[in-house]
Amino acid sequence: MANDNNTRTFSSKVVDGMERAPSRAMLHAVGFKDVDFQKPQIGIASTWSMVTPCNMHINKLADDAARGVDDANGKAIIFNTITISDGISMGTEGMKYSLVSREVIADSIETVTGCQGFDGLVAIGGCDKNMPGCMIAISRLNRPAIFVYGGTILPGCHKDKKLDVVSVFEAVGARANNQIDDAELAAIEAKAIPGAGSCGGMYTANTMASAIEALGMSLPGSSAQAAISEEKREDCERAGAAVLELLKKDIKPSDIMTKKAFENAITVIIALGGSTNAVLHILAMANSANVDIQLDDFTRIGANVPMVADLKPSGRYQMAELIEIGGIQPLMKILLDRGLLHGDCLTVTGKTLAENLADVTPYPIDQDMILPLDHPIKKDSHLVILYGNLASEGSVAKITGKEGLHFTGTAKVYDAEEQALQGILNGDIVKGDVIVIRYEGPKGGPGMREMLSPTSAIMGKGLGKEVALITDGRFSGGTHGFVVGHITPEAYVGGPLAIVENGDKITIDAESKNLTLHLEQAEIAARLQKWQQPAPKYTRGVLAKYAKLVSSASQGAVTDN
């Protein structure tokens, strides 16, 4: 490719000219040759870490992406950002850093790329917050860029049953209910995570990878590849070369991440039965792209899009099995042909979505993993946006229909996740309870922890259809059951969740889309008048800073409004 300033908009300002000799001297030390200074510089943002199996292989994928850049006559520069592990920190105080890490990842990628003058970017993410974090940075920078998914893990196996990390969380509940013994729990623990890759169901990582591919910001197929595979290695190499093509054509993220593209992403999330976290992350990504996506867009789009994927956590299959039948591309072609996707959206291939999907091979006739649109698992979205006197700014329920569409019960109130988990394991929760977990929102937690430990314990106790759980916190993509999260306004800022008392009657209605506390408004007002905001749990450091900056979950819990 031509090595001119049209493809070196940023790097030329760092390395060109006599006065930039000190900069070049520093870069010589990291491996630059004289010829490299005339090449476009592409940052490779690697989320490699030995913190978690989701990311333990990404250093090798970064090398593959760099090779793709270099072979296409660019100059790749690998740098790192952080990751944390939701699966490891779940149910602990440390989980409060999880959503915060999304902002740290975005800020750090923006910081390095902006400082170093990279002309383009390849970002490789594995665990849940990596993906939206990378995408927020890509959007802020608005330089030619591609996101690469690190890939899914292969299933574990015990007694001919496929396992993943959620299997272990649910086994804890089963052990507490004396359905299994210590040896069985230890066996499940040892076998559930066989190697590298992100959690294997349609949990948050696979949901967001699929959403980003539908958005047009990953190469076709990137979301449905095993972490350790030749396909993933080739995906990284192709991404490195493709960024240079985007540079030549001057295609930027803002040309791709349009409102229609976000609508495509939401459509695919719904069809796949994706994680509730996708709502939070899509809102945040759209905010960074200056695209107007609101909670109600999920309701509008969801009215016409069926849930058709029989994938975990509520279904039978794992992502590795979806890969075997073709991944999400055939599903996207089905949705496009039905008029549910915008085929004219530009993608990182330089082609439209319709052009990318033109020659996709259909699913095998005998598969039962992706159901026909006319015979779905649920005829409309499983992501239900609820309003009402408990959630005047909205909340997010994950209702596949298997749990039912209505639940009325009596409140059992906990002011922290740990208290609720202990109550469940101790047998304090009984049929007909609505478990209320509050002060876990973005500001109140702070950090909006995921409630996978309590929801998995409920399942392990055999109460999945007998109780409901509502919270101003989040849910893991691995959560299933009758659950409502992201309740806004959150309790910490005086939302009505703060004044719910044990024994209060609560109704969740997925058809009328209401979350109702059965109290007269005068009683709610009287309780709120007596309510006092708790003291902040953190007054210094990252969590205190986050609590001061973060917006409501209904706005994506962003920190750069």
C-alpha positions in Angstrom: 0.0 0.0 0.0 1.1 3.6 -0.5 2.9 4.9 2.5 1.7 8.5 2.6 0.2 10.8 5.1 -3.3 9.9 4.0 -2.9 6.6 6.0 -0.6 8.1 8.6 -2.7 11.0 9.9 -1.6 10.5 13.5 1.7 8.7 13.4 3.3 11.2 11.0 2.9 13.9 13.7 4.9 11.7 16.1 7.7 10.4 13.9 8.1 12.6 10.8 10.8 15.3 10.5 14.1 16.3 12.0 12.6 17.5 15.2 11.0 14.1 15.9 14.4 12.3 16.1 14.0 11.7 19.8 10.7 9.9 19.2 12.3 7.7 16.5 15.2 7.0 18.8 12.8 5.6 21.4 11.0 3.5 18.8 14.3 2.1 17.4 14.8 0.5 20.8 11.5 -1.4 20.6 12.3 -2.8 17.2 11.5 -0.2 14.6 13.6 -0.2 11.4 14.1 3.0 9.3 11.4 1.8 6.8 8.8 1.3 9.6 8.6 5.0 10.2 6.9 5.4 6.8 4.3 2.8 7.5 0.9 3.4 9.2 1.1 2.4 12.9 -1.6 0.1 14.1 -2.1 -0.4 17.8 -3.0 -3.9 18.9 -4.9 -3.6 22.2 -4.4 -6.9 24.0 -6.4 -7.8 27.1 -4.1 -10.7 27.8 -3.8 -11.7 31.5 -3.3 -14.9 33.5 -6.1 -13.5 35.8 -8.7 -15.6 34.0 -9.0 -18.4 31.4 -11.1 -16.0 29.2 -7.9 -14.0 28.4 -5.0 -16.4 29.0 -4.4 -17.0 25.3 -4.8 -13.5 24.0 -1.1 -12.7 23.9 -0.8 -15.2 21.1 -3.8 -13.8 19.3 -2.2 -10.3 19.6 0.9 -11.7 17.9 -1.3 -13.1 15.1 -3.0 -9.8 14.6 0.3 -8.0 14.6 1.6 -10.4 11.9 -1.4 -9.6 9.8 -0.7 -5.9 10.1 3.0 -6.3 9.3 2.4 -8.6 6.3 0.1 -6.0 4.9 2.9 -3.3 5.1 1.8 -1.6 8.3 3.6 -1.4 11.6 1.9 -3.2 14.5 2.5 -2.1 18.1 1.1 -4.4 20.8 0.1 -2.9 24.1 -1.9 -4.2 27.0 -4.9 -3.2 29.0 -6.4 -4.8 32.1 -9.0 -7.5 32.6 -10.7 -8.8 35.7 -12.6 -12.1 36.2 -16.3 -11.9 37.0 -16.4 -15.7 37.5 -13.6 -15.6 40.1 -14.8 -12.5 42.0 -18.5 -13.2 41.8 -20.2 -12.9 45.1 -17.4 -11.1 46.8 -16.6 -7.4 47.5 -14.1 -7.6 44.6 -16.9 -8.0 42.1 -17.7 -4.3 42.6 -14.7 -3.6 40.3 -16.2 -5.6 37.4 -18.3 -2.9 35.7 -15.7 -0.3 36.7 -13.1 -2.3 34.6 -15.1 -1.5 31.5 -14.4 2.2 32.0 -10.7 1.5 32.9 -10.3 -0.6 29.7 -11.9 2.1 27.6 -9.9 4.9 29.2 -6.6 3.0 28.9 -7.0 2.1 25.3 -8.0 5.7 24.5 -5.0 7.0 26.5 -2.4 4.8 24.8 -3.7 5.2 21.3 -4.1 8.9 21.7 -0.7 9.4 23.2 1.2 7.2 20.8 -0.4 8.5 17.6 -1.6 5.1 16.3 -3.4 5.4 12.9 -5.7 2.5 13.5 -6.5 -0.1 16.1 -7.2 -3.8 16.5 -8.7 -4.6 19.9 -8.9 -8.2 21.2 -11.2 -8.9 24.1 -12.1 -12.1 26.0 -14.0 -11.6 29.3 -17.3 -9.8 29.5 -16.2 -6.1 30.1 -13.4 -6.3 27.7 -15.7 -6.1 24.7 -17.8 -3.0 25.5 -14.7 -1.4 27.0 -12.8 -1.9 23.7 -15.7 -0.7 21.7 -16.2 2.5 23.8 -12.5 3.3 23.2 -12.8 2.6 19.5 -15.8 4.8 19.3 -14.2 7.7 21.2 -11.1 7.6 19.1 -12.9 7.2 15.8 -9.9 5.8 13.9 -10.1 2.8 11.6 -10.5 -0.1 13.9 -11.7 -3.7 14.2 -12.7 -5.7 17.3 -11.6 -9.3 17.5 -13.3 -11.7 20.0 -10.9 -14.0 21.8 -13.3 -16.9 21.4 -15.3 -19.3 23.4 -14.2 -22.0 25.7 -14.9 -25.7 25.0 -17.3 -27.4 27.4 -16.1 -29.4 30.4 -17.6 -32.8 31.0 -18.6 -34.9 34.0 -20.7 -38.1 33.9 -21.4 -37.5 30.2 -22.9 -34.1 31.0 -21.4 -30.9 29.5 -20.3 -28.3 32.1 -19.4 -24.7 32.3 -18.8 -22.2 35.1 -22.5 -21.8 35.8 -22.7 -25.5 36.4 -20.4 -24.9 39.4 -22.4 -22.1 40.8 -25.5 -24.2 40.6 -23.7 -27.1 42.1 -23.1 -25.0 45.2 -26.8 -24.6 45.6 -27.3 -28.3 45.0 -24.7 -29.1 47.7 -26.4 -26.7 50.1 -29.7 -28.5 49.5 -27.9 -31.9 50.1 -28.7 -33.1 46.5 -25.0 -33.8 46.0 -22.1 -34.5 48.3 -18.7 -32.8 48.7 -17.0 -35.3 46.3 -19.5 -34.5 43.6 -19.1 -30.8 44.0 -15.3 -31.2 43.9 -15.5 -33.2 40.7 -17.7 -30.7 39.0 -15.4 -27.9 40.1 -12.3 -29.7 38.7 -13.9 -30.5 35.3 -16.0 -27.4 34.4 -13.3 -25.2 32.9 -11.0 -27.2 30.6 -8.9 -24.4 29.2 -8.8 -21.0 27.5 -11.8 -19.0 26.3 -14.8 -17.2 27.5 -17.7 -18.8 29.3 -19.4 -21.2 27.0 -23.2 -20.4 27.0 -24.9 -17.4 25.5 -23.7 -15.5 28.5 -22.4 -11.9 28.4 -19.1 -12.6 26.5 -20.7 -14.5 23.7 -23.7 -12.1 23.6 -21.5 -9.1 23.2 -19.2 -10.8 20.7 -22.3 -11.6 18.6 -23.7 -8.1 19.0 -20.4 -6.5 17.9 -20.3 -8.7 14.8 -23.9 -7.8 14.0 -22.9 -4.1 14.6 -20.4 -4.5 11.8 -17.3 -4.0 13.9 -15.9 -7.5 13.7 -15.1 -9.6 10.7 -17.8 -12.1 9.7 -17.5 -15.2 11.9 -15.4 -13.7 14.6 -18.1 -14.2 17.3 -18.4 -17.9 16.8 -15.0 -19.5 16.9 -13.3 -21.5 19.6 -10.6 -19.7 21.5 -8.0 -22.2 20.6 -8.5 -22.9 16.9 -7.0 -22.3 13.5 -10.1 -20.2 12.7 -9.4 -17.8 15.5 -5.8 -17.4 14.6 -6.8 -16.6 11.0 -9.4 -14.2 12.2 -6.7 -12.2 14.0 -4.4 -12.1 11.0 -7.3 -11.1 8.7 -8.2 -8.3 11.2 -4.7 -6.9 11.1 -4.7 -6.7 7.3 -8.3 -5.4 7.2 -7.6 -2.4 9.3 -5.1 -1.2 6.7 -7.9 -1.5 4.1 -10.1 0.6 6.3 -7.3 3.2 6.4 -7.0 3.2 2.6 -10.8 3.7 2.3 -11.0 6.1 5.2 -13.7 4.1 6.9 -14.1 5.0 10.5 -16.2 3.5 13.3 -18.6 6.4 13.0 -19.3 5.3 9.5 -20.3 1.8 10.8 -21.7 2.4 14.3 -25.0 4.1 13.1 -28.4 3.9 14.7 -29.4 1.2 12.2 -26.3 -0.8 13.0 -27.2 -0.7 16.7 -30.7 -1.8 15.9 -29.1 -4.8 14.1 -27.1 -5.6 17.2 -30.2 -5.5 19.4 -32.1 -7.7 17.0 -29.4 -10.4 17.0 -29.1 -10.2 20.8 -32.8 -10.9 21.1 -32.9 -13.7 18.6 -30.0 -15.4 20.5 -31.6 -15.0 23.9 -28.6 -12.9 25.0 -27.6 -11.5 28.4 -29.3 -8.6 30.2 -25.9 -7.0 30.4 -26.1 -6.4 26.7 -28.7 -3.7 27.5 -26.3 -1.8 29.7 -23.4 -2.2 27.3 -25.3 -1.3 24.1 -26.5 1.9 25.8 -22.9 2.7 26.8 -21.5 2.0 23.4 -24.2 4.0 21.7 -23.5 6.9 24.1 -19.8 6.9 23.2 -20.8 6.9 19.5 -23.2 9.8 20.0 -26.0 7.5 18.7 -29.5 7.9 20.3 -30.3 4.4 21.7 -32.7 4.3 24.7 -34.2 1.6 26.8 -37.4 1.8 24.9 -35.6 0.9 21.7 -35.2 -2.6 23.1 -39.0 -2.8 23.6 -39.7 -1.4 20.1 -37.4 -3.8 18.4 -38.2 -6.7 20.7 -41.9 -6.6 19.8 -41.1 -8.0 16.3 -38.1 -10.2 17.0 -38.5 -13.8 18.3 -36.1 -15.6 20.5 -35.1 -18.7 18.6 -31.8 -19.9 20.0 -31.9 -22.8 22.5 -28.7 -21.9 24.2 -27.6 -21.9 27.8 -28.3 -20.6 30.4 -32.1 -21.1 29.8 -31.6 -23.6 26.9 -29.7 -26.8 26.2 -26.7 -25.9 24.0 -23.3 -24.2 24.4 -21.6 -21.8 22.0 -19.1 -24.5 20.9 -22.1 -26.5 19.6 -23.5 -23.5 17.7 -20.1 -23.1 16.1 -20.4 -26.6 14.8 -23.5 -25.8 12.8 -22.3 -22.4 11.4 -22.3 -19.8 14.2 -24.5 -16.8 14.0 -24.1 -16.0 10.3 -26.9 -18.3 9.1 -29.2 -16.8 11.7 -28.3 -13.3 10.6 -29.1 -14.3 7.0 -32.5 -15.7 8.1 -33.2 -12.4 10.0 -32.1 -10.4 7.0 -34.3 -12.3 4.6 -37.3 -11.7 6.9 -36.6 -8.0 6.9 -35.5 -7.8 10.5 -32.0 -6.5 9.8 -30.8 -3.5 7.9 -28.8 -5.0 5.1 -27.4 -1.6 3.9 -25.3 -1.0 7.0 -21.5 -0.7 6.3 -19.2 -3.2 8.0 -15.4 -3.4 8.6 -15.1 -5.6 5.5 -15.8 -2.4 3.5 -19.0 -4.2 2.3 -22.5 -4.0 3.6 -24.1 -6.5 5.9 -26.2 -7.9 3.1 -23.1 -8.3 0.9 -21.3 -10.1 3.7 -24.3 -12.5 4.2 -25.0 -13.1 0.5 -23.3 -16.5 0.2 -23.7 -17.8 3.8 -24.4 -21.6 4.0 -27.7 -22.3 5.8 -27.9 -24.4 9.0 -28.1 -28.1 8.6 -31.8 -29.2 8.1 -31.7 -31.6 11.1 -30.4 -29.1 13.7 -32.7 -28.0 16.6 -30.4 -25.4 18.2 -31.8 -22.4 16.2 -35.5 -22.7 15.8 -37.6 -21.4 12.8 -38.7 -17.8 13.2 -42.3 -19.0 12.9 -41.9 -21.6 15.7 -39.7 -19.7 18.3 -39.0 -20.3 21.9 -40.6 -17.0 22.5 -42.5 -14.9 19.9 -41.0 -11.6 21.1 -38.0 -10.5 23.2 -36.9 -12.2 26.3 -35.3 -8.8 27.4 -38.3 -7.1 28.9 -38.1 -3.4 30.0 -40.3 -2.9 33.0 -41.6 0.3 34.4 -43.8 1.1 37.4 -43.7 2.6 40.8 -40.6 0.6 41.7 -38.8 1.5 38.4 -39.9 4.9 37.1 -36.8 5.1 34.9 -36.9 1.5 33.9 -35.6 -2.0 34.7 -34.5 -5.0 32.8 -36.0 -8.5 33.1 -34.8 -11.7 31.4 -38.0 -13.7 30.7 -37.8 -16.5 28.2 -41.3 -17.7 29.0 -40.1 -20.8 30.8 -40.4 -19.0 34.1 -43.9 -17.7 33.3 -44.9 -14.2 32.5 -46.3 -13.1 35.9 -45.1 -13.3 39.5 -46.7 -11.9 42.6 -45.1 -12.5 46.0 -43.9 -11.1 49.3 -40.7 -9.2 49.7 -37.7 -10.6 51.6 -35.3 -7.6 51.7 -31.5 -7.7 51.8 -29.2 -4.7 51.7 -26.3 -6.6 50.1 -25.7 -9.6 47.9 -23.9 -11.6 50.6 -26.8 -11.3 53.0 -29.2 -12.6 50.3 -27.0 -15.5 49.4 -26.7 -16.5 53.0 -30.5 -16.3 53.4 -31.0 -18.6 50.4 -28.4 -21.1 51.5 -29.8 -21.1 55.1 -33.3 -21.9 53.8 -34.8 -18.6 54.7 -36.3 -18.2 51.2 -39.6 -20.1 50.6 -42.0 -20.5 47.7 -43.7 -17.2 46.9 -40.9 -14.9 48.0 -39.6 -11.9 46.0 -36.0 -11.5 47.0 -35.1 -7.9 47.0 -31.3 -7.0 46.9 -30.7 -3.3 47.0 -27.8 -0.8 47.4 -26.0 -2.7 44.7 -26.5 -0.2 41.9 -23.8 1.8 40.1 -23.5 4.4 42.8 -24.7 2.4 45.8 -22.6 -0.7 45.4 -20.7 1.0 44.1 -20.1 -0.9 40.9 -23.4 -2.8 40.2 -22.4 -6.3 41.0 -23.8 -9.3 39.2 -26.1 -11.6 41.3 -25.0 -14.9 39.8 -24.3 -16.4 43.3 -27.8 -15.9 44.6 -29.6 -16.8 41.3 -27.5 -19.9 40.9 -28.2 -20.9 44.6 -31.9 -20.5 43.9 -31.6 -22.8 41.0 -29.5 -25.3 43.0 -32.1 -25.2 45.7 -34.8 -26.1 43.2 -36.7 -22.8 43.6 -36.2 -21.5 40.1 -39.9 -21.4 39.4 -41.1 -20.7 42.9 -39.4 -17.4 43.8 -38.4 -14.1 42.0 -35.4 -11.8 42.6 -35.3 -8.1 41.9 -32.3 -5.8 42.3 -30.7 -2.5 41.4 -27.6 -4.6 40.6 -27.0 -6.6 37.5 -27.2 -10.3 36.5 -24.6 -12.5 35.0 -25.3 -13.7 31.5 -25.4 -17.1 33.1 -28.4 -16.1 35.2 -31.8 -17.6 34.5 -35.0 -17.7 36.5 -37.6 -15.0 37.3 -35.3 -12.0 37.7 -35.4 -8.2 37.3 -32.3 -6.1 37.5 -31.0 -2.6 36.7 -33.9 -1.1 38.7 -33.7 2.7 38.4 -33.6 5.0 40.2 -31.4 2.8 42.3 -31.9 2.6 46.1 -28.8 4.7 46.9 -30.2 7.8 45.2 -33.6 7.4 46.9 -35.4 5.1 44.4 -38.5 3.4 45.9 -36.5 0.2 46.1 -34.9 1.8 49.2 -38.2 1.7 51.2 -39.5 -1.8 50.4 -40.0 -3.7 53.7 -40.3 -7.4 54.4 -43.8 -8.7 53.7 -44.6 -6.0 51.1 -46.5 -7.4 48.1 -44.7 -7.0 44.7 -45.8 -8.0 41.2 -43.7 -8.6 38.1 -45.8 -8.6 34.9 -43.9 -9.2 31.7 -47.0 -8.7 29.6 -48.0 -5.3 30.9 -44.3 -4.6 31.4 -44.8 -3.4 35.0 -42.9 -3.8 38.2 -45.3 -2.8 41.0 -45.0 -2.3 44.7 -48.5 -2.8 46.1 -48.5 0.3 48.3 -50.5 3.5 48.1 -48.4 6.4 46.7 -49.0 8.3 50.0 -47.4 5.4 52.0 -44.4 5.3 49.5 -44.0 9.1 49.9 -44.1 8.8 53.7 -41.5 6.1 53.8 -39.2 8.0 51.4 -39.5 11.1 53.6 -38.1 9.1 56.5 -35.4 7.4 54.5 -31.8 8.6 54.9 -29.1 7.9 52.3 -26.5 5.5 53.7 -23.0 6.7 54.1 -20.8 6.0 51.0 -19.0 2.6 51.3 -15.9 4.0 49.7 -14.5 7.5 50.1 -11.1 7.2 48.3 -9.8 5.3 45.3 -11.3 3.8 42.1 -14.7 2.9 43.5 -15.2 6.3 45.1 -14.3 8.0 41.9 -16.6 5.8 39.9 -19.5 6.4 42.3 -19.1 10.1 41.8 -19.0 10.0 38.0 -21.3 7.1 37.0 -24.6 7.7 35.4 -27.8 5.7 36.0 -28.0 2.1 34.7 -30.9 3.3 32.5 -28.3 5.4 30.7 -25.7 2.7 30.4 -23.8 3.4 33.7 -21.2 5.5 31.8 -18.6 7.8 33.3 -18.0 10.2 30.5 -21.4 12.0 30.0 
